[in-house]
């Protein structure tokens, strides 16, 4: 072998070694590892002969690690009758924003046994982001170990439950807007055990949003006020011209298919809603409730009546040209004890007596929890 051949071989070995060193490595984190930051009710434990982490209202965050794209694997077992457990990823700002996918073992087999929601300004938005791409049915084993896998690729993700060949939930469009962050195991409530945790970063995929279409006649351009104490205002009284002029309005635009997601712009309230545990208290004031005003203009070529389809969370007053037309409440547990308050444009309808020219539509939208927002569409035909 001549000197030139030896040199070429050495170069090839260096290149191969460099390429291997750049290949993402699987990170395995044992339950007793110092790589875990354990918060609230999270601690190492042993369950059914396995060393594991126990979470029952708390989080286990992988320290000194951030992920954009990757694969997360973990075994889970829960003896709890009711609970919410899963994985948070792309977590930033101490958990203020993140993506979160979780299972509800008490809803095993039902259409919302599992759910994906973005966390925005410290709170989940499960009332707004619902249906295909967000919720799904799956059978959740009780008191036995089963496997979860989460694959995150660009602006999409897939959750596998037990079956590693077919995803149980396909998340077509991740909504938080965060592209890189920490990874955490998270349990809202319910005794849950985790073992054999591994995470493997993968090369960054192109960031391609898969947005739904924006239906015609959706009202998309709005201005919103600051948030106010909802109990300190008469929400059935329209704002005066002086009050309107004194508000610093922020222009926002609805996201497809028409939601104005207010947690993107305003801090989430965190309060204990009394009637969600006791239906007899549904008419009681709820201290901590927040309200914002949102306004838009509707131009009409003649005097006419138009149907406005409206969905909202959690309460709304509808004003047209300074007159109240409607007051609705759609909070979780308000209409009946099992009511979830899911936001759809078909939730309710208001008939708007439009005058020829410019008409001001204003909403007072109150929030208790679960997602703060609204969606408005005008019906195509005249009434």
C-alpha positions as CSV (number, residue, x, y, z in Angstrom):
1,X,0.0,0.0,0.0
2,X,1.5,3.3,-1.1
3,X,1.6,6.5,0.9
4,X,-1.1,8.2,-1.1
5,X,-3.5,5.3,-0.4
6,X,-2.7,5.5,3.3
7,X,-3.5,9.2,3.3
8,X,-6.8,8.7,1.5
9,X,-7.8,5.9,4.0
10,X,-6.9,8.2,7.0
11,X,-9.1,11.0,5.5
12,X,-12.0,8.6,5.0
13,X,-11.7,7.4,8.6
14,X,-11.7,11.0,9.9
15,X,-14.8,11.8,7.8
16,X,-16.6,8.7,8.9
17,X,-15.7,9.4,12.5
18,X,-17.0,12.9,12.2
19,X,-20.2,11.8,10.6
20,X,-20.8,9.3,13.3
21,X,-20.2,11.9,16.1
22,X,-22.8,14.1,14.5
23,X,-25.5,11.3,14.5
24,X,-28.1,12.1,17.2
25,X,-27.7,9.7,20.1
26,X,-30.6,8.2,22.1
27,X,-30.8,9.6,25.6
28,X,-32.0,7.1,28.2
29,X,-32.9,8.6,31.5
30,X,-33.3,6.2,34.4
31,X,-35.9,7.0,37.1
32,X,-33.2,7.9,39.7
33,X,-31.1,10.0,37.3
34,X,-30.0,13.5,38.3
35,X,-31.1,14.5,34.8
36,X,-34.7,14.7,36.0
37,X,-36.0,17.9,37.4
38,X,-38.9,16.7,39.6
39,X,-41.7,19.1,40.3
40,X,-44.7,18.9,42.6
41,X,-45.9,15.3,43.2
42,X,-43.1,13.6,41.2
43,X,-40.6,11.1,42.6
44,X,-38.8,7.8,42.0
45,X,-40.7,4.7,42.9
46,X,-41.1,1.0,42.2
47,X,-44.2,-0.5,40.7
48,X,-45.0,-4.0,39.6
49,X,-41.3,-4.9,39.9
50,X,-40.0,-2.0,37.9
51,X,-38.0,1.1,38.9
52,X,-40.0,4.0,37.6
53,X,-41.1,7.6,38.2
54,X,-44.4,8.2,40.0
55,X,-46.4,11.4,39.0
56,X,-49.7,12.4,40.5
57,X,-50.1,16.1,39.8
58,X,-46.6,17.1,38.7
59,X,-43.9,17.0,36.1
60,X,-40.5,15.3,35.4
61,X,-38.4,17.5,33.1
62,X,-35.3,16.4,31.3
63,X,-32.6,18.9,32.4
64,X,-30.0,20.3,30.0
65,X,-31.8,19.0,27.0
66,X,-33.8,20.7,24.2
67,X,-35.5,19.1,21.2
68,X,-36.9,20.3,18.0
69,X,-37.6,17.0,16.1
70,X,-37.3,13.6,17.7
71,X,-38.8,10.4,19.0
72,X,-39.8,9.9,22.6
73,X,-40.5,6.4,24.0
74,X,-41.8,5.6,27.5
75,X,-43.7,2.8,29.3
76,X,-46.7,3.8,31.3
77,X,-48.9,2.2,33.9
78,X,-51.8,3.7,35.9
79,X,-54.1,2.2,38.6
80,X,-56.1,5.4,38.8
81,X,-59.8,5.5,38.0
82,X,-59.5,9.0,36.6
83,X,-56.5,11.0,35.4
84,X,-54.7,13.0,32.7
85,X,-51.2,11.9,31.8
86,X,-48.8,12.3,28.9
87,X,-45.9,14.1,27.4
88,X,-45.1,17.8,27.0
89,X,-42.5,18.8,24.4
90,X,-41.0,22.0,23.0
91,X,-41.5,23.5,26.5
92,X,-40.3,27.0,27.0
93,X,-40.4,29.8,29.6
94,X,-40.8,27.5,32.5
95,X,-43.8,25.8,31.0
96,X,-45.7,28.9,29.9
97,X,-45.7,27.6,26.3
98,X,-45.5,24.1,25.1
99,X,-47.1,21.3,23.1
100,X,-49.0,18.7,25.2
101,X,-50.5,15.4,24.3
102,X,-52.2,13.3,27.0
103,X,-54.5,10.4,27.7
104,X,-57.6,10.3,29.9
105,X,-57.9,6.8,31.3
106,X,-61.4,7.4,32.5
107,X,-62.5,8.0,28.9
108,X,-60.9,4.9,27.5
109,X,-62.5,4.0,24.1
110,X,-64.3,7.3,23.9
111,X,-63.8,10.0,21.1
112,X,-61.7,12.2,23.5
113,X,-59.7,9.4,25.3
114,X,-56.6,11.3,24.1
115,X,-56.0,14.9,23.2
116,X,-53.4,17.2,21.8
117,X,-53.5,20.9,22.9
118,X,-51.0,23.8,22.7
119,X,-50.1,25.5,26.0
120,X,-50.3,29.2,25.5
121,X,-49.6,31.8,28.2
122,X,-49.6,29.1,31.0
123,X,-52.8,27.4,30.0
124,X,-54.2,24.6,27.8
125,X,-56.7,25.3,25.0
126,X,-58.5,22.0,24.8
127,X,-62.0,23.7,24.4
128,X,-60.8,25.4,21.2
129,X,-58.6,22.8,19.6
130,X,-60.8,19.7,19.3
131,X,-61.8,17.0,16.8
132,X,-59.6,15.5,14.0
133,X,-55.9,16.2,14.6
134,X,-56.6,17.0,18.3
135,X,-58.7,14.3,19.9
136,X,-59.3,10.6,19.3
137,X,-60.5,7.3,20.7
138,X,-58.1,4.7,22.0
139,X,-58.3,1.8,24.5
140,X,-56.2,2.6,27.6
141,X,-55.0,-0.3,29.7
142,X,-55.5,-0.1,33.4
143,X,-52.9,-1.2,35.9
144,X,-50.6,-2.8,33.3
145,X,-47.6,-1.5,31.6
146,X,-48.0,-0.3,28.0
147,X,-45.9,1.7,25.6
148,X,-46.2,5.2,24.3
149,X,-44.2,6.7,21.4
150,X,-44.3,10.3,20.2
151,X,-42.7,11.2,16.9
152,X,-42.2,14.9,16.3
153,X,-41.4,16.1,12.8
154,X,-41.4,19.8,12.0
155,X,-44.9,21.2,12.5
156,X,-46.5,17.7,12.8
157,X,-46.4,14.9,15.3
158,X,-47.8,11.3,15.8
159,X,-48.7,9.5,19.0
160,X,-48.5,5.7,19.1
161,X,-50.3,3.9,21.9
162,X,-49.4,0.2,22.3
163,X,-49.3,-0.4,18.5
164,X,-46.0,1.0,17.2
165,X,-46.9,0.5,13.6
166,X,-50.1,2.6,13.4
167,X,-50.4,6.0,15.0
168,X,-53.3,6.5,17.4
169,X,-53.4,10.3,16.9
170,X,-51.9,12.3,14.0
171,X,-51.3,15.9,14.8
172,X,-51.4,17.6,11.5
173,X,-50.5,21.1,12.6
174,X,-48.8,21.9,16.0
175,X,-50.3,25.2,17.2
176,X,-48.0,26.7,19.9
177,X,-45.6,28.2,17.3
178,X,-42.6,27.0,19.5
179,X,-40.0,25.2,17.4
180,X,-37.6,24.0,20.1
181,X,-37.8,23.4,23.8
182,X,-37.6,21.0,26.7
183,X,-39.2,17.6,27.1
184,X,-41.3,16.6,30.2
185,X,-43.5,13.9,31.5
186,X,-46.6,15.5,32.9
187,X,-49.6,14.4,34.9
188,X,-52.4,16.8,35.8
189,X,-54.0,14.3,38.2
190,X,-54.1,10.5,38.7
191,X,-51.5,8.1,40.0
192,X,-49.3,7.3,37.0
193,X,-45.9,5.4,36.6
194,X,-43.3,5.9,33.9
195,X,-40.3,3.7,33.0
196,X,-37.8,3.0,30.2
197,X,-37.8,6.7,29.1
198,X,-35.8,7.4,26.0
199,X,-35.6,10.4,23.7
200,X,-33.8,10.4,20.3
201,X,-33.4,13.7,18.4
202,X,-33.8,13.4,14.7
203,X,-32.6,15.8,11.9
204,X,-34.8,18.9,11.5
205,X,-37.5,18.4,8.9
206,X,-38.9,21.3,6.9
207,X,-41.4,23.5,8.8
208,X,-44.6,23.1,6.8
209,X,-47.9,24.2,8.3
210,X,-51.0,22.2,7.4
211,X,-53.7,24.7,8.1
212,X,-57.4,24.0,7.5
213,X,-59.2,26.2,5.0
214,X,-60.8,29.5,6.1
215,X,-64.5,29.2,5.3
216,X,-66.2,32.0,3.4
217,X,-67.9,34.7,5.4
218,X,-65.7,34.2,8.4
219,X,-65.1,37.4,10.4
220,X,-61.3,37.4,10.6
221,X,-60.2,41.0,11.4
222,X,-60.8,42.1,15.0
223,X,-59.5,44.6,17.5
224,X,-59.3,43.4,21.2
225,X,-59.1,45.3,24.4
226,X,-57.0,44.6,27.5
227,X,-58.4,42.1,29.9
228,X,-60.5,43.2,32.8
229,X,-62.0,41.8,36.0
230,X,-65.2,40.1,34.7
231,X,-67.0,40.6,38.0
232,X,-66.3,44.3,38.1
233,X,-68.2,45.1,34.9
234,X,-71.8,45.0,33.8
235,X,-71.3,42.6,30.8
236,X,-74.8,43.3,29.5
237,X,-74.2,47.0,29.1
238,X,-72.6,48.2,25.8
239,X,-69.5,50.4,26.1
240,X,-70.0,54.1,25.7
241,X,-68.3,56.1,22.9
242,X,-66.0,57.6,25.6
243,X,-65.1,54.2,26.9
244,X,-64.4,52.9,23.4
245,X,-62.1,55.8,22.6
246,X,-60.2,55.4,25.9
247,X,-59.3,51.7,25.2
248,X,-56.0,50.8,23.7
249,X,-57.2,48.4,21.0
250,X,-54.9,45.7,19.5
251,X,-55.5,44.5,16.0
252,X,-55.6,40.7,15.6
253,X,-56.5,38.3,12.9
254,X,-58.4,35.0,13.3
255,X,-56.5,31.8,12.5
256,X,-58.0,29.1,10.3
257,X,-60.7,28.0,10.4
258,X,-61.6,31.3,12.1
259,X,-60.7,31.1,15.8
260,X,-59.4,34.2,17.7
261,X,-57.4,32.4,20.4
262,X,-57.1,35.0,23.1
263,X,-54.4,33.1,25.2
264,X,-52.0,34.2,22.4
265,X,-52.5,37.8,23.4
266,X,-53.7,37.8,27.1
267,X,-52.6,36.0,30.2
268,X,-54.8,33.0,31.2
269,X,-56.8,33.3,34.4
270,X,-56.4,30.5,36.9
271,X,-59.4,30.1,39.2
272,X,-61.3,27.4,40.9
273,X,-64.7,27.2,39.2
274,X,-67.2,26.2,41.9
275,X,-70.0,24.8,39.7
276,X,-67.8,22.3,37.9
277,X,-67.9,20.2,41.1
278,X,-71.4,21.3,42.2
279,X,-74.0,22.0,39.5
280,X,-76.2,23.9,42.0
281,X,-73.6,26.7,42.1
282,X,-73.7,27.4,38.3
283,X,-75.2,30.9,38.8
284,X,-72.7,32.0,41.5
285,X,-70.1,34.7,40.7
286,X,-66.7,33.2,39.9
287,X,-63.9,35.4,41.4
288,X,-61.0,35.7,39.0
289,X,-63.0,35.5,35.8
290,X,-61.5,37.7,33.1
291,X,-63.2,39.5,30.2
292,X,-62.0,41.2,27.0
293,X,-64.0,43.2,24.4
294,X,-63.5,42.4,20.7
295,X,-64.9,44.5,17.9
296,X,-65.1,44.4,14.1
297,X,-66.9,46.3,11.4
298,X,-69.5,44.8,9.0
299,X,-70.3,46.7,5.8
300,X,-73.8,46.1,4.4
301,X,-75.0,47.3,1.0
302,X,-78.6,47.7,2.3
303,X,-80.8,47.2,5.4
304,X,-81.0,43.5,6.1
305,X,-80.9,40.8,8.7
306,X,-78.0,38.4,8.7
307,X,-77.5,35.3,10.8
308,X,-74.2,35.2,12.8
309,X,-73.0,31.7,13.8
310,X,-70.9,32.0,16.9
311,X,-68.8,29.8,19.1
312,X,-67.1,31.0,22.2
313,X,-65.4,30.2,25.5
314,X,-66.7,30.7,28.1
315,X,-69.3,33.5,28.1
316,X,-70.3,36.1,25.5
317,X,-72.4,39.2,25.1
318,X,-73.1,40.3,21.5
319,X,-73.6,44.0,20.8
320,X,-74.5,45.6,17.4
321,X,-74.2,49.3,16.9
322,X,-74.3,49.9,20.7
323,X,-77.3,47.6,21.4
324,X,-77.1,44.2,23.2
325,X,-78.6,41.4,21.1
326,X,-77.5,38.2,23.0
327,X,-76.0,36.8,26.1
328,X,-74.7,33.2,26.2
329,X,-72.8,30.9,28.6
330,X,-70.9,27.9,27.4
331,X,-68.4,27.1,30.2
332,X,-67.5,23.6,31.1
333,X,-70.1,22.1,33.4
334,X,-72.5,25.1,33.0
335,X,-75.2,23.8,30.6
336,X,-75.2,20.3,32.3
337,X,-72.7,18.6,34.6
338,X,-71.1,16.7,31.7
339,X,-71.0,19.7,29.3
340,X,-67.4,20.4,28.1
341,X,-67.8,23.8,26.5
342,X,-66.1,22.8,23.2
343,X,-66.0,25.8,20.8
344,X,-67.6,25.4,17.4
345,X,-69.2,28.1,15.1
346,X,-72.4,26.1,15.3
347,X,-72.7,26.5,19.1
348,X,-75.2,29.4,18.9
349,X,-76.6,31.9,16.5
350,X,-77.6,35.6,16.6
351,X,-79.6,37.4,14.0
352,X,-78.0,40.8,13.2
353,X,-80.3,43.7,12.0
354,X,-77.7,45.4,9.8
355,X,-78.2,48.9,8.5
356,X,-77.0,50.1,5.2
357,X,-73.4,51.1,5.5
358,X,-70.9,50.4,8.4
359,X,-72.0,48.4,11.4
360,X,-70.0,47.8,14.6
361,X,-70.1,44.3,16.0
362,X,-68.7,44.0,19.5
363,X,-68.3,41.0,21.8
364,X,-67.6,40.8,25.5
365,X,-65.9,37.4,25.9
366,X,-65.3,36.1,29.4
367,X,-63.0,33.3,30.5
368,X,-63.0,30.8,33.3
369,X,-60.5,28.2,31.9
370,X,-59.9,25.6,29.2
371,X,-59.3,28.0,26.3
372,X,-60.3,31.6,25.8
373,X,-61.6,32.6,22.4
374,X,-64.3,32.8,19.8
375,X,-65.3,32.2,16.2
376,X,-67.8,34.1,14.1
377,X,-69.3,33.4,10.6
378,X,-72.0,35.2,8.7
379,X,-74.5,33.0,7.0
380,X,-74.6,33.5,3.2
381,X,-78.3,34.1,2.8
382,X,-80.4,37.0,4.1
383,X,-83.2,36.5,6.6
